[in-house]
């Protein structure tokens, strides 16, 4: 690839290239985005009227540069990965728009000289700190290059958050594209501090990021109400049991009559995606569920459908790597609403008929809220049955309550033994 596309002189950023960029990004793409995807722009008053600055936005789609340029109403020279310039068509178009190449593994002297020369023009520098497109809506793998340039050039960073632009979200006349422009971040000698400020600002601006990481982890007692219970009954007795209980499975429940009429932490083993319904059927009490936060992501119609319905069933999000304050507070709200809380100590689905590697997080919630634990053993769903009317037997056995006052190791030991006895699974005693 010719080095010409890594090194550009300030003279190349002239009125002709600026007009071409305006026609392409505002007149053509901007009009299309507004009409087809209901593009909304907020915070345009935050764009600096004078002086050189760096535009730094999250990156979720190939159309992001066009959207940002249209949103801030200023010519922007974007850094583009060197691989894009190997395609003749892409190279011609990027060149016309004023983009220049950068080797993401090692920034060349030519690229640095181009950036320095750009400061002499009335253009801004466009950089995606994430380097590549992140399709899950999270701010991950931030490259500090944009903050380093800000320090070197002594210029501010303009944070921009884009939502609703991923391919599965671009629905003609039903899309909801949005661009939010934050207040400029002043440059300073602390690169890490500038990176942190940018992440915080874009996260705050991004509605999508908030939905995934915060909203669904935090729920109030009023959210666990009679409507939640009615939806659980509907899902269980109108949808799940008539289909699966009639065609494929025979559910046999052994309930524990010794359970008091008070909230418990219900702690089943986890062997299938149907366990939520099975536990609900077996325990026959109002239940709220902890569900991995990945299930609450926005995006395709299927993800939106799953998120909407697990919320109706009384689920709330938990980060399995690090439990957040919102999740802890929600657990308290669950017990306040007189609901039982369902937690799967194994974390993920285990079909190997072995009790091992138990996550002790459920014990923290038991001790914090002074709530006893009820083990539930599920067996018979290690393999799915796809033969109609040849019913596969599924056992749901409710164990004896385990006191929250016991030592953590004792609680784990009791839970493992009871689950092993209730299911017939092997207990390796490593828990």
C-alpha positions in Angstrom: 0.0 0.0 0.0 1.4 3.4 -1.0 2.6 5.5 2.0 0.7 8.4 0.4 -2.4 7.4 2.4 -0.6 7.5 5.7 1.0 10.9 5.1 -1.1 13.9 3.9 -0.2 17.5 3.7 -2.4 20.2 5.2 -3.0 21.5 1.7 -5.1 18.4 0.9 -7.7 19.4 3.4 -9.0 22.1 1.2 -12.5 23.6 0.4 -13.1 21.1 -2.4 -12.6 18.0 -0.2 -14.6 19.8 2.5 -17.6 20.3 0.1 -17.4 16.7 -1.0 -17.5 15.5 2.6 -20.5 17.8 3.4 -22.4 16.5 0.3 -21.7 12.9 1.2 -22.2 12.9 5.0 -24.9 15.6 5.5 -26.8 16.0 2.2 -26.9 12.3 1.3 -26.3 10.1 4.3 -27.6 12.7 6.9 -30.9 13.1 5.0 -31.2 9.3 4.6 -30.5 8.6 8.3 -33.1 11.2 9.5 -35.8 10.0 7.2 -35.2 6.2 7.3 -34.0 5.7 10.9 -35.4 8.7 12.8 -31.9 10.1 13.6 -31.9 12.4 16.6 -28.9 14.7 17.6 -28.4 16.2 21.0 -25.7 18.4 22.3 -24.6 20.1 19.1 -24.0 23.3 21.1 -21.1 21.6 22.8 -19.1 21.4 19.5 -16.2 24.0 19.8 -16.7 26.9 17.4 -13.0 27.6 17.1 -9.7 25.8 17.5 -8.5 22.3 16.7 -10.0 19.3 18.6 -10.3 15.5 18.5 -13.7 13.8 17.9 -13.8 10.5 19.8 -16.9 8.3 19.8 -17.8 4.8 20.5 -17.7 2.5 17.5 -20.5 0.1 16.6 -21.0 0.3 12.9 -19.2 1.1 9.6 -21.5 4.1 9.1 -20.3 5.8 12.3 -18.0 8.3 10.6 -20.8 9.6 8.4 -23.1 10.0 11.4 -20.6 11.8 13.5 -19.6 14.2 10.7 -23.2 15.0 10.1 -23.9 15.4 13.8 -21.2 17.9 14.6 -21.5 19.8 11.3 -17.7 20.2 10.9 -15.2 18.6 8.5 -13.4 15.7 10.2 -10.4 13.8 9.0 -10.7 10.2 10.2 -8.0 7.7 11.0 -8.8 4.5 9.1 -7.1 1.1 9.5 -4.5 0.5 6.9 -6.3 -2.6 5.6 -9.2 -0.6 4.2 -6.9 1.1 1.7 -6.0 -2.1 0.0 -9.4 -2.2 -1.6 -9.4 0.1 -4.7 -13.0 1.2 -4.3 -12.7 1.9 -0.5 -9.4 3.6 -1.1 -10.8 6.0 -3.6 -13.8 6.9 -1.4 -11.7 7.3 1.8 -9.2 9.4 0.0 -12.0 11.7 -1.3 -13.4 12.1 2.2 -10.0 13.0 3.6 -9.4 9.9 5.7 -5.8 8.7 6.2 -4.3 5.3 7.0 -3.0 4.1 10.4 -1.3 0.9 11.2 -3.0 -0.2 14.5 -0.1 -2.3 15.5 2.4 0.5 15.3 1.7 4.2 14.5 4.1 5.4 11.8 6.0 8.7 11.6 3.9 9.5 8.5 0.7 9.2 10.4 2.0 11.4 13.2 3.1 14.1 10.8 -0.3 14.0 9.1 -2.0 14.6 12.5 0.4 17.5 13.3 -0.2 19.0 9.9 -4.0 18.7 10.4 -3.8 21.1 13.3 -3.0 23.9 10.9 -6.3 23.5 9.1 -9.9 24.1 10.1 -10.7 20.4 10.2 -11.0 18.2 13.3 -9.3 14.8 13.9 -11.6 11.8 14.1 -10.5 8.7 16.2 -12.4 5.7 17.5 -10.7 4.8 20.8 -12.0 1.3 20.7 -10.1 0.7 17.5 -12.6 -1.7 16.0 -16.3 -2.1 16.1 -17.8 -3.3 19.4 -21.1 -5.0 18.7 -22.3 -5.6 22.3 -22.7 -1.9 23.2 -20.0 -2.0 25.9 -16.9 0.2 26.1 -14.1 -2.3 26.0 -10.5 -2.5 24.8 -9.8 1.3 24.8 -6.7 2.3 23.0 -4.9 5.3 24.6 -3.7 6.7 21.3 -6.4 9.4 21.1 -5.4 10.7 24.6 -1.7 10.7 23.6 -2.5 12.8 20.5 -4.5 15.2 22.7 -1.6 15.6 25.0 0.9 16.1 22.1 -1.3 18.5 20.2 -2.6 20.3 23.3 -6.2 20.0 22.1 -9.5 19.1 23.7 -11.4 15.8 23.2 -15.0 16.0 22.1 -16.9 12.8 23.4 -19.7 11.5 21.2 -22.0 8.6 22.0 -23.8 6.8 19.1 -26.7 4.3 19.7 -29.1 2.4 17.5 -26.7 2.0 14.6 -25.8 -1.7 14.6 -27.0 -3.6 11.6 -29.8 -5.4 13.4 -31.1 -2.1 14.8 -31.3 -0.3 11.5 -35.0 -1.0 10.8 -36.5 1.2 8.0 -38.9 3.7 9.5 -38.7 1.9 12.9 -35.1 2.6 13.8 -34.0 4.9 16.6 -30.6 6.3 15.9 -29.3 8.8 18.3 -26.1 10.9 18.7 -25.3 12.6 21.9 -22.4 15.1 22.0 -20.8 15.8 25.4 -18.8 18.7 26.6 -15.2 18.9 25.5 -12.6 17.2 27.8 -9.6 19.5 28.3 -6.2 18.1 27.6 -3.7 17.5 30.4 -0.5 15.6 30.9 -2.3 12.6 32.5 -3.3 10.3 29.6 -5.0 7.8 31.9 -7.1 10.5 33.4 -8.3 11.7 30.0 -9.1 8.1 29.0 -11.1 7.6 32.2 -13.0 10.9 31.7 -13.9 9.9 28.1 -15.2 6.5 29.1 -17.3 8.0 31.9 -18.7 10.7 29.6 -19.6 8.3 26.7 -21.0 5.8 29.1 -23.2 8.5 30.6 -24.3 9.7 27.2 -25.0 6.3 25.9 -28.6 5.1 26.8 -27.8 1.7 25.4 -24.8 1.1 27.8 -26.9 2.2 30.8 -29.7 -0.3 29.9 -27.4 -3.3 29.8 -25.2 -2.5 32.7 -27.5 -0.7 35.2 -31.3 -0.6 34.6 -31.9 -4.3 34.6 -29.8 -5.0 37.7 -31.7 -2.5 39.8 -35.4 -3.3 40.5 -37.8 -2.2 43.2 -40.1 -4.3 45.5 -43.1 -2.9 43.6 -41.8 -4.6 40.4 -42.4 -8.0 42.0 -46.1 -7.7 42.2 -49.3 -9.6 41.4 -48.8 -9.0 37.7 -45.4 -10.8 37.9 -47.0 -13.7 39.6 -49.9 -13.8 37.0 -47.4 -13.8 34.2 -45.5 -16.6 35.8 -48.8 -18.6 36.1 -49.6 -17.8 32.4 -46.1 -18.8 31.2 -46.1 -22.0 33.3 -49.7 -23.3 33.1 -50.8 -21.9 29.7 -47.6 -22.2 27.7 -44.9 -24.4 29.2 -46.8 -27.3 30.8 -49.5 -27.9 28.1 -46.8 -28.1 25.5 -43.8 -29.7 27.1 -45.7 -31.6 29.8 -48.1 -33.0 27.3 -45.8 -33.9 24.4 -42.3 -34.5 25.6 -41.9 -34.8 29.4 -43.5 -36.2 32.5 -42.7 -33.9 35.5 -42.7 -35.5 38.9 -42.5 -33.2 41.9 -41.6 -34.2 45.5 -42.4 -31.2 47.6 -41.2 -30.5 51.1 -44.1 -30.0 53.6 -41.7 -28.7 56.2 -41.1 -25.4 54.5 -42.4 -22.4 56.4 -44.5 -19.6 54.9 -41.6 -17.2 54.6 -39.1 -16.2 51.8 -36.2 -18.5 51.0 -33.3 -18.5 48.7 -34.1 -21.3 46.2 -30.9 -22.9 45.1 -31.3 -25.6 42.3 -28.7 -27.4 40.3 -28.7 -26.2 36.7 -29.0 -28.6 33.7 -31.2 -26.9 31.1 -32.8 -23.7 29.8 -36.1 -25.0 31.1 -35.0 -25.0 34.8 -36.6 -21.6 35.5 -40.0 -23.0 34.7 -39.3 -26.3 36.3 -38.3 -24.7 39.6 -41.3 -22.4 39.5 -43.6 -25.5 39.1 -41.8 -27.4 41.8 -41.6 -24.8 44.5 -45.1 -23.4 43.8 -44.2 -20.0 45.3 -43.6 -16.5 44.0 -40.1 -16.4 42.6 -37.6 -13.8 41.4 -34.5 -14.8 39.4 -31.0 -13.8 39.1 -30.1 -14.0 35.4 -26.7 -13.3 33.7 -26.5 -9.8 32.3 -25.9 -11.0 28.8 -29.5 -12.0 28.5 -30.6 -8.3 28.9 -28.6 -7.0 25.9 -30.5 -5.0 23.3 -30.1 -5.7 19.6 -32.0 -8.2 17.4 -35.7 -8.9 17.8 -34.9 -12.2 19.5 -32.7 -10.5 22.2 -35.4 -7.9 22.7 -38.1 -10.6 23.0 -36.0 -12.6 25.6 -35.2 -9.5 27.6 -38.8 -8.3 27.7 -40.2 -11.7 28.8 -37.6 -12.6 31.5 -38.3 -9.2 33.0 -42.0 -10.1 33.1 -41.0 -13.4 34.8 -39.3 -11.5 37.6 -35.7 -11.7 36.5 -32.9 -9.1 37.1 -29.4 -8.9 35.9 -26.2 -10.0 37.6 -22.6 -9.7 36.5 -21.2 -13.2 37.2 -17.6 -11.9 37.3 -18.4 -9.1 39.8 -21.7 -8.6 41.5 -22.8 -5.0 41.5 -24.4 -2.9 44.2 -27.6 -2.7 42.1 -27.9 -6.5 42.2 -27.4 -6.6 45.9 -30.0 -3.9 46.5 -32.5 -5.7 44.3 -32.1 -8.9 46.3 -33.2 -7.0 49.4 -36.2 -5.6 47.4 -37.2 -9.2 46.4 -37.5 -10.3 50.0 -39.2 -7.1 50.9 -41.9 -8.0 48.3 -42.3 -11.4 50.1 -40.9 -13.2 47.0 -38.4 -16.1 47.1 -35.1 -15.6 45.2 -33.9 -18.3 42.8 -30.1 -18.5 42.4 -28.2 -21.2 40.5 -25.0 -21.9 42.6 -23.4 -23.7 39.6 -23.6 -20.5 37.6 -24.0 -22.1 34.1 -25.6 -25.2 32.8 -23.9 -28.5 33.8 -25.1 -31.8 32.2 -22.2 -34.0 33.4 -24.1 -35.4 36.5 -21.3 -34.1 38.8 -21.6 -31.7 41.7 -18.5 -29.5 41.6 -17.0 -26.0 41.4 -19.8 -24.3 43.3 -20.0 -20.5 43.3 -20.5 -19.4 46.9 -22.2 -16.1 45.9 -25.6 -17.4 46.9 -24.3 -17.7 50.5 -23.5 -14.0 50.6 -27.1 -13.2 49.8 -28.3 -15.6 52.4 -26.1 -14.2 55.2 -26.7 -10.5 54.1 -30.5 -10.9 54.2 -30.6 -13.6 57.0 -32.5 -15.9 54.7 -32.3 -19.7 54.8 -31.5 -21.7 51.6 -33.6 -24.5 50.1 -31.8 -26.9 47.7 -33.8 -28.1 44.7 -32.6 -31.2 42.8 -33.5 -31.5 39.1 -32.7 -34.6 37.1 -33.8 -36.2 33.8 -33.1 -33.2 31.5 -29.4 -34.0 30.9 -30.5 -34.7 27.3 -33.4 -33.0 25.5 -36.3 -35.2 24.3 -37.5 -34.5 20.8 -39.8 -37.5 20.5 -43.4 -36.4 20.9 -45.6 -38.5 23.3 -42.6 -40.6 24.3 -42.4 -38.8 27.6 -39.1 -38.4 29.3 -39.3 -38.4 33.1 -38.1 -35.3 34.9 -37.7 -35.3 38.7 -38.0 -32.1 40.8 -37.1 -32.8 44.5 -37.3 -30.1 47.2 -34.7 -30.5 49.9 -34.5 -29.4 53.6 -33.7 -25.7 54.4 -30.1 -24.9 55.2 -29.6 -22.3 57.9 -27.9 -19.1 56.9 -26.1 -19.0 60.3 -23.9 -22.0 59.4 -20.3 -21.4 58.3 -19.8 -20.9 54.5 -18.0 -24.2 54.0 -20.7 -26.0 55.9 -23.4 -24.5 53.8 -21.6 -25.5 50.6 -21.1 -29.0 52.0 -24.8 -29.4 52.9 -26.0 -28.0 49.6 -23.7 -30.4 47.6 -24.8 -33.4 49.7 -28.5 -32.7 49.4 -28.3 -32.1 45.7 -26.4 -35.3 45.2 -29.0 -37.2 47.3 -31.9 -35.6 45.5 -30.6 -36.2 41.9 -28.3 -39.2 42.2 -25.4 -37.1 40.9 -21.8 -37.7 41.9 -20.5 -35.4 44.6 -16.8 -34.9 44.2 -16.5 -33.1 47.5 -14.4 -30.4 46.0 -17.0 -27.8 47.0 
